[in-house]
Amino acid sequence: MVARNTICLWYETDAEAAARFYVATFPDSAMGAVHRAPADYPSGKAGDVLTVAFTVAGIPCIGLNGGPAFRHSEAFSFQIATDDQAETDRLWDAIVGHGGQESACGWCKDRWGLSWQITPRALTDALAAGGAEAQRAFTAMMTMRKIDIAAIEAARRG
């Protein structure tokens, strides 16, 4: 069944490489059809990969090789909930270690400029607790790049 709502992600030329990276990195991900352009188009030739269907962490996506006209920005990101530090580290290291870039508060960008929030459930739970507990966890998070669950839990306890 084709999803009724699919996220379309614009790439210059590397939609297939990006999709294969995401599928190899994130659980509940899969490659779908790779479609080639039937004719020349402004940023490509007939036969070039035009779109790639894939699922990343359960979300249906289309990667579009649309050329250099548009870039990804932090206005769109995938937020991936992690269960423990090992999963947080693995996903963070996969993104940052393969040409990506660290940012603040659990955010990073992959080598194609797409933003990811690698968010441990321990952080989400701490913020949902409210009050002074949430404030301490939030203050700790604001000093981090990759989220350190032990530090969040220590801040939460006070």
Steps between C-alpha positions, in 0.01 A plus 500: 500500500633844408503746789258788469748744653867466415785733593689621193866580568687703237860403417733642242598162351545252787147391595580133450821512705319687778211250502740205515686663791177561694377146437831356623504727806146516640282210613161460332637632169489357148584586141222525246496571129769699324355694205708638217418812302321414174646810333749779562399751767653826626752337735542158339488273202272221387592187694630682810346402832210742546321367811559235762226362722610396848382471856712643780409407858149411385442824306437472124721733297588588144849624421494736202815585305391852417832676456661783699201737519396412858686395814388330819465718809434452869139598431450130424656217697443140596478444875610149591416375850770277649468256788851515647846654466626222273224567246550877533873461441456262206260727311691820582831345400353362176374843394789715621767241419396471134551860396239653728523788743427534871272770629353582842246323722496166320480645149733401217502515121581220262741546209209611278399778741189331641450570872446224756408523867636196682283521810524249785167417659668580835525865389140512380383345829707748703354799316147361532544474879470879523608726782852522638583150379429595138683830541816324623487247216439777245793704634725195474379427144579856392872433562510183288544405140426125509268432793666333800225302671694455826550877525130563428396251767745650753368850428145372532576361847664828601 
